[in-house]
Amino acid sequence: MICGKIHAVDAIDRQILAELQRDGRQSLTDLAARVRLTVSPCHRRLRDLERAGIISGYRAVIDPPAAGFGFQTLVFVTMREATRDAIAAFETGAAAIPHVIDAQRLFGEPDYLLRVVAADLDHFQRIYDEQLSALPGVQRLNTTLVMRTIVDDRPLPL
């Protein structure tokens, strides 16, 4: 979005987005060929998608176990109170913990869902004891161990 206006995404923009989700490292020349445009209009559309915030960035997708984070948990957080200050303090604190790789505010109970990675159970226990349990405004933490990830970081169905 730019200035509160929705950017119109047409079929060609959707093709560009789908191609970039499939392979974000492809050259502009390859991208243009795949969406059947010349390089200049493809580049212009790509810049427009970036400026509009539809493309919010580029990154490498890293396999957590291969990087030493073979232990994942889902932590459900129930807050003591839902005041503006309590929510802001909790969200700032959760965002500052590097091992929290995904955090979502939920409607109803619980209030938040955090996805946390660690090397192993002992490492997670330290994160839990020293960081998660110290987050401001927390009434209760419930943790579920992830047995296996089935779908992760799936591209949007464009």
Secondary structure as UniProt FT lines:
FT   TURN            3..4
FT   HELIX           11..22
FT   TURN            24..25
FT   HELIX           28..34
FT   TURN            35..36
FT   HELIX           39..51
FT   TURN            52..53
FT   HELIX           65..67
FT   STRAND          71..79
FT   HELIX           84..95
FT   TURN            98..99
FT   STRAND          100..105
FT   STRAND          112..118
FT   HELIX           121..127
FT   HELIX           128..132
FT   TURN            133..134
FT   TURN            136..137
FT   STRAND          138..145
//
